[in-house]
Amino acid sequence: MIFQPLLRLGPVRRFTRNLLCSVDLLGRPLLLKYTRDVVEAREEFRGHARLARHYRIPALHAHFRVPGGHLFAYERLPGGADQGLLLDLLNADEPGGDLGTHMDELTAAYREVILATAWPAGPAHVVRKLYWDRAAPGGRLDTYYAGNDFLIADGLIDIPVSRLNTYTLKINGRRHPLDWAASLRWLRAHYATAEPVWAALTQGDPTDVNLAHPLAWFDYDTAGMNSIPGEFANFLWYASALGGWLVPTYNPAAFADHPATFNHVPSNTPEIRRADVDHATSTIHIDYVPRLSAPRRTAVTAYWNQLVQPVADRLWPGVNLANLLRPYLAMRILGVYNLANLAPEDRLILLARLAEAMSPAFDPTAYFCPLEWPCPAP
């Protein structure tokens, strides 16, 4: 007779401000999530309920107050070391059939729900956490950048970002003006307007660690009516920059159960080839090689061709998607990590990416897939 313990606890993992722990209780596999933030706990509960009729999500067995916060007990889906997430399909040398099938299922589910629930909503009626709140007074833009000047790239380009408007950036041979202060003002003003945005029912933070394999959705504090362009920008930027490069670099603890992530960071990290200043012409030269692993390119291409473009054709026929995506992409670049706290090389790349996104010539299909591996035309 084999004795089964009544309670078995797995390791505690930290994700941003939340703690996760796998638990086996009386033979039932559970995932416990602890959050200290009262508002986030309330939104987590409401978000789970909002998604339940439209998306595959783990059952919520219980939620209750505990000292210092709130605890949620969810159904624990199958998984393990380097298993159970979209991330694990992306952590491969080449895209496999499972990734193609997963992206087909993912984009089909999103197309159905987004097109069924889309409507022009005022900003007061959409989830505000990732965009509007970060641009509001006292939000992340203020916390990170108000009154804070820093060098473009210490030891490479020792010019403060406040003086970017007095230089022209020449990035990979193309000229891009970038006014740091004006860009921050533009973002704040954009998210201060009362103009309606097209919104739909989504999970809101579609990262490769919030999407399970087989397909399911985790993490619900941003679930609800989300801006559709914001949803698109979030997935595209995370898949092409954050998930394979910046997050494992600056938050490695989040990948403790998925160590294969670190083997692929070099394949997703841009390489700087040139960084210098021509003071005679007030030109900053930045040449870099964008890098994205083959599985991530496959995921980004499928997402664009099978979700972004079909939804855009229905909701915004003839509209330039660059203008719709730009404010959300800029906020993802500036509002996730404080650029001043990053390594100079990473800061330089992100400032270059910001300049490219703010440019009138911004082309999302070229932007999200590196030029050495162009996306196929939709």
N, C-alpha and C positions, 0 to 999 in steps of 0.2 A: 504494500500500500504506500503510495507516494503522498506525503503531506504537502498540502498547498497552503502557504501562508494566507491569513485573512487579509493582510494589507502588505503591499509591496510598493515602495516608492522608488522612482527613478531619479536621475540627477535633476537639479533645478537649473533652468536656463533663463538668462535675462535677454529680453527683447525690448529695446528702448527702455521705457520705465516699467515694463510689466515683467512678471516672473511666470514661467511655465514649468510644470512638473507632470510627468506621466505617473499614473497610479493604477495599480490593480487592486480593486476592492471587492472581496468576495467573488473573485473570478471575473469581475467586470472591468474591462479596460477603460480608463478615464483619462482625460487631460484636464489638469487643473490650471486655471489662469488667475493670477492675482494682480490686481491693479489698485494703486493707492488713490487715484484721481476719481472723485465722486462723479464728476460730469462724464468722464470717459466710461465709467461703469454703467451709468444710466444709458448712455448712447450705445454701449455694447449690447445691453439687453434689448433695447428697442431695435437696433440694427439687425440682430439675429431674427427677431420676429418679422421684420419687414422682408427679409430675404427668403424666409422659410417656404413660401409658396411658389417661388420662382427659380431658386437655385438649389443645387445639392449642397447641403451644409450639415455638419454633425449636429446631432440632437443635443439640446441643453437639458441636462438632467436636474440641475439645481444651481441656485445662485443665492448668496447670503452675505451679510456683513460679517467681517472678521476684524480683529484689532488692527487699526490703521488702514483699512481698505475694504475691498470687495473680492469675493472668491466665486469663480464660475467653474462648474464641473460639466465638461463636455464629453460626449462620446469620443473615444480615441480611435481614429482611423488607422488601418495597418500602415506600418512604416518602420524605419530603423535607420541604422547608419547608412547614409547616402541612398536612402530609399524613401519614397512617399511624397515627394514634392516635384513640381515642375522644375525646380532648381536642379534636381538630380538628372533629369533628361537633358538639361543644358550643360551639365558637367560631364560631357563626353567628348571624345576626340572628333567624332563625326556625328551628324544628325541621324538618328535611327528611325525606324518605322513607328516606334511608340511616340516619338515627338510629333511626327506628322499627324498621327491619329489624334493625339492629345490636342494639338492646335486646331484641328478640324472640329472637335467637340467643343472646345473653348469658344471659338469664334461663332459657331452655330448657336450656342446657348446665349451668348451676348447679343447676337443679331436679333434673335427672337424677342428677348426681354426688352432690349433697348428700343426697338421699333414699336413694341406694344405699349411701352410706358412713357415714351418721349413726349414732352410738352414744353413750351416756353415758360419757364418759371422765373419769378423775381428772385434776386439774390437772397432775400429773407427766407425763401422756401427751399433752398438747396443746402446740402452739407457744406459748411463753411471752413472746416478745420484746416484743410491742406492748402487753401488758396486765400479766401477772403480774410480769415482771421490772421493769417501770417502777414498780410499786407496792411491790416488795420493798425491804428496807433497802439503802441505797446506790444505789437506782434513780433514775429521773428525778424522781419526786415529792420524794425527799430532796434530790437535786442542785439542783433548781429552787427548792424552797420551805422546806426545813428551816431554821429560824432566820432566815428572810428575810421581813420585813414590807415592804410597799410600799403606795403610795396607790392607791385605787380608780381614780382617773383624775386625774392631776396637772393642776391648773388648772381642772378641771371639778367634781370631787368629791374634796376633799383630806382624805379619811378613810382611815386605814390599813385594809387588808383584815382585819386581826386584830380590828377593832371592828365588823365587819359584823353580828355576832350581837346588837349593841345597837341595831340599826336594822331597820326593815322596808323592804324594797325594794318600790316600787310601779312595776311595769313595764307600760307601755301600759295603765294603769288597773287592773291586777290585782296583788294583794299576794302577795309571795313572800318568806318568810324564808330567809336564807342564813347559815349559820355556817361561816366559812372553815375554821377549825381542825377542827371536827367533820366537815366534808365530807372533808378529807384523811384523818382517822382512819378514817372509814367506808370510803373506798376501800382503804386499806391493809388493813383488817380483812377486807373482802370478798375480796380476792385472796390472803389468807393462809389461807383455809379449805381443807379437803380435799374439799369437796363436788364430786361429778361435774358436768360441764357437757356439754350436747349438742354434739358436735364432728363435723366432717366434713372430707373431703379438699378443700382449696381452696388457692389461691395465697396467701391471707392478707392481702395489702395491695392491695386492688382499686381502685387509683386510676385516674384517666383518662389518666395517662401510663404505667401498667403494663398497660393494655388496648389492644391494637392494633386497627386497622381496615384490612382485614378482620380478623375476630375471632381474636385470639391473646393469650396471656398472657406477660408479661415479669417478670423479677425474682423469684428463687426462694428467698431466704434465710429467708422466713417461710412457705414452702410446706410443707404437711403436714396433720395433723389440727388444725384451727383451731376455736375456739369459734364456733358458728353465729351466736349473737347478736352476737359481736364482729365477725364478717365483715360482718354487716348494718350495724352501727353505723359500721364503717369506710367502706364505700361511701357510705352516706347522708350522713355528715358531710363526707367529702371532696367529694362532688358538690355539696353545698349550701353549703359554707363554705370549706373549704381550697382546693379546686382553682381556683375562680373569683375568690377574694378574697385569702386570707391567704398562700398559697404564692407566687403571682406578686408579691405586695407585699414579702414578706420573703426570697424566694429567686428573684429574677428570672432569674438565670443558668440555672436549670433549663429555661427556656422560650426559650432562644436560637434554637432551630430551629422554634419555634411562636409567632412574634411576634404573631399575631392574638389570642393570649390577652390581651394588655395592652389591646386595644381594648374588651374586654368586662368589664374589672375594675369600671368604674363601675356596670354593670348588675347586679353581684353583691355590691356593697359596701353594707351596711346604712347608713342615714342616721340620725344622732342628731337628734331634734327638741327634746328637753328633757333636761337633766341638772342637778339642783339638790337641795338638802337643806332640809327643814323641821325645824329643830332642836327646835321646840316639840313636835312629834309624833314626833320621831326617825324620820322617813320620808325615804328617798332616792327621788326621782322620776326615772325613766328612761323617756322615750318615744323609740322608734326605729321606723323603717320598714324591715322586712326586704325585701331585694331578691334576686331570683334570675332569671336570664335564662330566656326561654321554652324554649330547648333543654335547659337544666339541669332545669327543672321537668318537662319531658317525660321525661327520663331517670330522675329520682327517682320520678315517679309510676309509670312502667313497672316499675321495680325493686321498688317496694313491692307493686303489684297483681299482678305476674306471678311474683314470687319470694318476698318476705317473707311475704305473707299465705298463699299456698298451702303453703309449708313449715311455717308456724306452725299452720295448720289440721291438718296431719298430725302434727306432733310435740308441739304444746302446745295441744290443743283447749280453748277456754274460758279460757286463761291470759291475763292482762293483759300485753301485749307491752311496755308502758311499764316494768314492773318488770324484765323481762329485758334490755332495751336500756340502762337507766339507767346501770349501772356502767361499761359499755363507752363510752357516749357521754361520760360525765364524764371518763373517762381520755383520750379523744381531745381533749377541750377543754383539759385541763390538761397532758397529757403529750407533746404535739407541740412546741409553743412554750412557752417560759417567759413567762408572762403579764407578769412584771415588766419584760421587755425590749421589750414591744410599745409602740406609740404609745398615749397615754392613751385616745383614742377607741376604738381596737380592743380595748384591755383592758377598757374599760367594756362594750362589746357582749358580749364573751366572758363576763364575769362575769354579765351579765344572762341570757345563754343558759344558763350553768351553773345559775343560780337557777331558771330555767324547767324545766330537765331534772331538777333535784332535787326539784321540787315534787310533792306528791301528785296534782296536777291535770295532770301531764305527759301530753300526747297526741301521740304520734309523728307521726300523719298531719298534724296541724296544724303541728307543730314544724318538720318538714323542708320543708314548702312554705309560703312566706309567706302571711299571711292575705289579702293583696290578690289572691292567686291560689290559692285553696284547692284541695287535691288532691281529685279525685273519690273518692267512697266506694268501698272495695274491693268 
